[in-house]
Amino acid sequence: MSDRTDWDRLRSLPEAEIERLASEDPDNPATRADAEWAHAVVGLPPLDADAPARPAKRGIHARFDSDVVAFFQSGGRGYQDRMNAVLRRHMEAQLGKKAGR
């Protein structure tokens, strides 16, 4: 997949025009209504016996912004698993982009 962004044109646009275009873009997640986000789920790895084995966990020392940690902790137990699931989705999306080139 090639980059079809006209970077020169984008750099020449005033900030207000960029914001206007972004607000009208149906693919921009920021334009989604709160009701649409209410149905969003974090995809955790399946637990059933027929599912492929989960990758082994590896302990690391990582630093996150305190508000990010507080957000995930507010969901109760399993916040590290939820953080991992978000990172996994991002990784898979990036790998998918590379594979689609």
C-alpha positions in Angstrom: 0.0 0.0 0.0 1.5 3.3 -1.0 1.2 6.6 0.9 -1.3 8.7 -1.0 -1.0 11.8 1.3 -0.1 15.0 -0.4 2.2 16.2 2.3 3.1 19.5 0.5 -0.5 20.4 0.2 -1.2 19.4 3.8 1.8 21.5 5.1 0.4 24.5 3.2 -3.1 24.4 4.8 -3.9 26.5 7.7 -4.5 24.7 11.0 -8.2 25.6 11.0 -8.7 24.0 7.6 -6.9 20.8 8.7 -9.2 20.6 11.8 -12.3 21.2 9.5 -11.2 18.4 7.2 -10.5 16.0 10.1 -13.9 16.7 11.6 -15.6 15.8 8.4 -13.6 12.6 7.9 -15.8 9.6 8.6 -12.7 7.4 9.2 -11.5 9.7 12.0 -12.2 8.0 15.3 -12.6 11.4 17.0 -15.7 12.0 14.9 -17.5 8.9 16.3 -20.4 9.5 18.5 -20.2 8.5 22.2 -23.0 6.0 21.5 -20.8 4.2 19.0 -17.9 4.0 21.4 -20.3 2.5 24.0 -20.2 -0.7 22.1 -16.4 -0.9 21.7 -14.7 -3.8 23.4 -11.1 -4.7 24.1 -10.4 -8.0 22.5 -8.8 -10.2 25.1 -7.3 -13.5 24.0 -9.8 -16.4 24.1 -9.9 -18.7 27.1 -11.4 -21.8 25.5 -9.4 -25.0 25.2 -9.6 -25.0 21.4 -7.9 -21.6 21.1 -4.3 -21.3 20.2 -2.0 -21.0 23.2 -1.4 -17.5 24.5 2.1 -16.1 24.1 4.2 -16.4 27.3 4.2 -13.3 29.5 7.4 -11.5 30.0 7.9 -9.2 33.0 9.4 -5.8 32.2 9.7 -2.5 33.9 7.6 0.0 32.0 6.6 3.6 32.8 3.2 4.9 31.7 1.5 8.2 32.2 -0.4 8.2 35.5 -3.7 9.1 33.9 -3.4 6.2 31.5 -2.8 3.7 34.4 -5.6 5.2 36.4 -8.0 4.8 33.4 -7.2 1.1 33.1 -7.2 0.5 36.8 -10.6 2.1 37.0 -11.9 -1.0 35.2 -11.0 -3.2 38.1 -8.9 -6.3 38.2 -7.2 -7.3 35.1 -6.1 -3.8 34.1 -2.6 -5.1 33.0 -4.3 -7.7 30.7 -6.5 -4.9 29.2 -3.4 -2.7 28.6 -1.7 -5.7 27.0 -4.8 -6.2 24.8 -4.7 -2.6 23.6 -1.0 -2.9 22.8 -1.6 -6.2 21.0 -4.3 -4.7 18.8 -2.0 -1.8 17.9 0.8 -4.3 17.1 -1.4 -6.5 15.0 -2.7 -3.4 13.1 0.8 -2.3 12.4 1.9 -5.8 11.3 -1.2 -5.9 9.0 -0.2 -2.6 7.4 3.3 -3.9 6.7 1.9 -7.2 5.3 -0.4 -5.3 3.0 2.3 -3.3 1.3 
